[in-house]
Amino acid sequence: MKIGKIKKDKRYESRNDKSLGIQTFGENNDYPQQVMEIVGASCTGSSCIDVFSKFIAGQGFNDSDFFNLTINKEGQTNDVLLNLITRDFAMFNGFAIHINYNANYKATQLNFVPFETIRLGSLDDNGTYNTVSIHWDWGRRMTQIRRWSKEDIIVIDLFDPNPQAIEEQVFKAGGWEAYKGQVYYYSGNRANNYPLPKYDSVLTDMSTEEGIANISYRNTRNNFLISGMLIDILEKNESEDQENENEKNLLEFQGDEEAVKIMYTSVESREAIPQFVKFSGQNYDKEYTVTREKVKNDIGRSFNQPPILRAEDVGSNFGADALRNSYDYYNSVTEVERLQVERVFTQIFQYWNGDLFDDFSIVPLSYGQKVALFDRFGKDGIEKMNEILNSSIETEMKKRRLKTIFDLTDAELENLGI
């Protein structure tokens, strides 16, 4: 992969493609696909994305009714949608949701749209656009399975819940049966533009990590780093075929699966014994180790992520205090992303066809969420909790105090009987 195509002063190329009716995303219109491939080949990158997305999604929505609300014909609920979009948010710094409406201009269905399948519509003379285009293979990675076709592109209007806008779109589509709904396109950089991932500056580091892994793989499998040369002395009457046969037999003993096997050969005289000339070269293992650690640390820093969250031993092993502090720290780092997701759900569900909700908050992850309350708060903490529980104050006041002081969830309060 040519990382140089990505790493430029201008982080990605974008231009109007009139033939497709889109703004291209990357030099070959495949920047998201390249990002996915690079991250997928990087152990540290994949781990960072996984941790980042989990902390954005947290424990899910605080309102259990909203959390479990069914939002489409497939039976998916808001918690499923939350986990899908936060994965894209972590990977691309953007996400997309498809919205269907009824004749009363109310949203009736929400569906996740994979971010890499979306391209923004072409800019008009005013530098604006109002549609997005969806294609399952913009990066043309699957052409051996199915021929790439322009006819597979689906053009859909951008999110605009104004009844007049929806009515005009329905009329243009030829009626409600032909209407394709709208797409809420969220970009973490700025509106009306493609986003850059949080870790864009370390894409080459992720690719470097893949390269080091490839070297280790080739060295193990194919004896890639040559340590010497075997000189095979042939008699004058031996043919070239014999030379090729000797080479073939030797190569069959290379690699990890052939290690410790015994190769037998016989010679007619001591002078015919093959000679092995050892190469004395630089030991690259230490350099690879230094590089591996450097790129791993650079990748982690781009996410502001404590290594212990990626199951890396940082000297304190995996002590509860170290993990709890790391959870608290990374919850503060990812608070902005959770608030952004909350705002999107708040905006969309103003127009929901059904019960209206007013709590779209996401509960942050807590290291102690599956640990006994006594282990989390100790004897003194439990005594203080019991004081509040046994007091004569109103139930709602008890809940507020327990939430404020102990950061208990609604589920934990319910288990305590309030």
N, C-alpha and C positions, 0 to 999 in steps of 0.2 A: 504494500500500500504506500502511496506517495503522500507522506504527511505534509510535504512542502505545499501541496495543493490546499491544505487547510491553514497552515501556519503562515499568515501574511499580516502585514500592517492592517489591512482591511480583513477582518476575521473571516468573512465569507463574501463571495461574489453574488450579486443579485441584479437581475435585469428583467425587463418585460419580455416575455415570450409570447408574441402575438398569435403564433400558431396554436399554442396550448391555452392561451388566455390566462396566464399566471405570471407571478413574479418568481423567478427561479431562486432556489435556496442552495447556494453553493455553485462552484464553477461548472459542475456537471449535474446540478439540481439534485444532489444526493448528500448534502451535508449531514442531515440527521442520520442517514444510513451509515455514513462513515463514522460518525460519533458512536453509534451503537456497536459497530464492529470493533472499534478501538477499545471501548470500555469492556466489551465482552471478552476480549483477549487479555485484559489486565486484571490480575487477581486483586490487587489493591483497589483499582478503580471500581470493579464490580462490588466489592465489599463496602466501599464508601457510599456508592449509590444506594445499596440495600439499606444501610444504616440511616442515611439521609432521608429516604422515602418513609421509613418506619417512624422516624421522629416527626415528620410533617403530619402524617396520618394520626399519630398518637394512639390513644385508646379508642378513638372514634368520637362521634358527636356526643355531647353531654346529655342531650334530650334523647332518651331511649326510644320514644315514639318516632321521632324524626330519624333516628339511627336505623330503625327497622322498617321505615316506610317503603313500600314497593313502588318503583318508579318506571317500570316498563313491562311489556308483555312477556319478557323472558323471566320475570319474577325477581329481577335484581333489586336490591335495596340500596339505600343511600350509603351504607357502610361499604358495600361492594364498589360503588362508583367512587367513593372517597379513596379507597386503596388503589384503584386503577389510575386515577388522575394524579395522585401524589407520586406514583412511580414515574410517570411522564414528567411531572414537575421537577423531580430530582434529576432525571436524565437530561431533559432539554431546557429547563427553566420556562416551561410552557405546557399547556394542556388544552384539550378541546372537549366540549360536550354538545351532543346533538339534541335539539329540542323540537318536539311535535306539539302542535296546538289544535284546539277544537274550534268550532265556529263561533264560540264566545270569546275567542282570542286568549284562552287560558292554556297554560302548559299542561299537557296530559302525559307525556313520556319524556324521559331523559335517558340518553345512551352515551356511553363512552366512545370516543373516536381516537384511535391511535394517532399520536401527534405526527409521526413520521409520514403518515398518509395524506397530510394536508399541505396545500400550497395556497398562498394568498392570491386573490384575483389581480389581474393586471391593473396598473395605475392608469387612471384617466388623465385628461388634460389638466385637471385641477390637482393632480397628485393624490387622488383618493381612490378607494375601491370599496365595494359593498358585498362581495362574494368571496367564498373560498372554494377550492376545487379538491376533490378527494379521489385518489387513485391508489390501488393496493400495492403498486410497485413503481413508485416514482424513481427509485434508484436503479431500476432495471436489473435487479439481482435474480429474478425468477423467470427469465425469458426462456430457459430450457424447459420449464414446466408449461408455460403459457406465453404465447406471442404477445408482446407489448402492443396495446391498442389505445388510440386516442378516444375511441368510443367508450372505453371503460371509465373515463373521467366523469365524475358526478359534481355538478356545480350547485352550490347551496348558498342561500343568503346568510349574511352575518346576523348575529343577535340584535334584534330591534323589536322589543315587545309592544311598541306603539300599535294599537289596533288598526290605525290607518295604514301603517307600513305593511302589516300582515295582510290586510285586505288587498292592497295593491299587488303584493307578491302572489297571493292566491289567484287573483284575476289574471296576472301575467302567466302563471303556470297552467291555467285552463281549468281551474276549479280545485276544490278541496281534495278530491281523489288524486289529483296529479301533484299536489303541493308537497314539497320535500322538507318543509320545516326550516329551521335556522340552526346555525352553529355558533356557540359561544367560544370564541378563540381568545385564550388568555396568553399574553406574552409578558414574561417577567422583566423585560428590558424597558419597553415603552409601547404604548398602544400603536396599532397599525404597522407593526414591524416584526420581523423574525427575531426571536430571542437568541441569546448566546448562553450556553450552559455555564453554571457557576464555576466549573473546572476547566473552561476552555483553554486557559493559559498553560495547563499541564497535560494537554492531549499528547504532546510529544513524549512526555515522561511516561504516560501510560503505554505508548507504543514502544518505548525503550524497554519497559518491563516485559512486554511481549517478546522483544528481540532477545533479551537475556534468557528467557525461558526457552526460546527456540535453540539457542546455543547449547544450553544444558541438555535439551532433548537430543540434538544431533550428536553431541559428544557421547551421550549414553548409548544411543541407538546405533550410531554409525562410526564411532571412534573418530569424531570430526577433528579433534585437536591432535594432530599427528605427533607422536612422541619419538619416532625413530623410523629407520628405513631398513628393510630386509633385502639383502643382496643375494639373489639366487644364482649360484655359479653353475652354468650349463656346460656340458661337454660339447665338443665340436659336432658330435654326431647326433645331438639331441635337436629335435625339431622345434619350430615356433609353436606348434600345437601343444607340445609338452610345457613350454613356458606359460602359455595361456592357461593350461590345466593347473599348474602350480599356483598361479595368481588367483584363479577361481577358488581353489581349495583354501587358500589363506583368507580371502575375503569372507568366506562362509563362517569363519571363526571370529568375525568382528561383531561388536554390539553386545548389549546387556544380556540377551537371551543365550548367547554362546559362551558367556563367562565361565571359567573354571572347567571347560571341556578340554579333553586331551586330544591333541592332533598327533597322529603317528606318521612317520615317514622313514625311509631308509636310504642310505647312500652307499656307494661302492668304495669310497675312500674318505679319509679325513679331509682331504683337500676339497671334496665336494660338499662339505657341510656349509649351508647358507650362512652368510655373515650378517649380523645385526648391528647397524650403526645407530647409536643413540643420539637424538637431537637434544642439545642443551639450549633451551629457549626460556622465554619469560613465562613465569607462572601467572596465568590470567585469572585464576580463581579468586585471588584477593581483590583484584580490580573489579571483577564482576560483583563481588560481595559489597564493596564500597558503593558501586554504582547502583546496585539493587536497593541498598538501604537509603541512598540519597533520593532516588526517584520515588520510593515508597513514602518517605517523609514529605517530599514536595507535594505529592498527590494528597496526602492526608491534610496538609496545611491549607490546601486550596479549598477544602470543605470545612476548615476550622474544627476538625474532628479529633477528639481524644483517641489515641491508638487503642486503648483498652476496650472501646466500644466495638472494635473490629477483631476482638478476641486476641489481641497482642499483649503478651506479658511485658509490662513496663517496669518491672522491678518490685512492685508491690503484689505480684501475683494477681489474683482476681478478688481481692478483699472487698467486703461489702461497702466499706466507707469509700474506697477509691471508685467503685462502680457507681455508688449513689451520687458522689460528687460529679462524676462524669455525666450522668444522666441530667442532673440539675443544670450543669453548664451547657450541655448541648440542647436542652430544652430552651434555654435562653437564646442560643444561637439561631434556632429554627422557629422562634416565635413569630418572626415577620412572615415567613412562608405560611404558617398556620392561619395567621390573621388574613392573609391574602385569599386563601381558600375559603375562609369563613365569609368574606365579603362577596365572593362569587356566588356562593349558595344563598346568601341573603338577597342578592340582586335577582337571581333566577326565581326563587320561591315566593317573591312578591306576586308572581303571576301564576302560581300553581292552582290547578283545578281540584280543589279539595280543602281539607283542613289547613288553616294557615298556622305557621309556626313563628316564634319570635326568638328562639334560642338556637343559634347555629354554631355555638362555640365548640371547639375541639379540645378534648381532655388530653393534656400532655402525657407522654409516657412517664412511668414512675418505676424505678428499679424495685421498690418495695411493694408493687401492686399485687404480687402473689406471695408475699411474706406475711406471717402472722402479725397482727397489730402490736402484740407485746414485743416482738422482735424489732419492729420498726420504731416504737416510741418508748420502750422501756417501762419500768415499774412506775416512775414518776409521771410519765406521760399518760399511762393508763388510768392512774388515780385521778389526774386532772380531767380526763375524758369522762370518767364515771361521775365526777362532781357535776359536770354539765348535764349528763344524761339523767341524773337523779334530782336535778334542780326543779324548781316549780315554774320556771320560765316557759313560755309558749314553745310549741314544737318547731315552728318555723325559725324562731330565734335560736333554738338549740342547733338546728341544721346549719344556720349561717355561721355560728360560732365554731362548730366542729369543722366546717369547710375552711374557715379562715385560719384557725389555729393549727389544724392537723392535715389540711388539704385532702380530706376524705372525698371520695366520689359518691354519686347518688346511690350506686349499687352497694357500697360499703355502709352508707347510712341506713339503707333499707335492711341490710343484714343485721344492723344494730337495733332494729325495731322502731326506727323513726322515719 
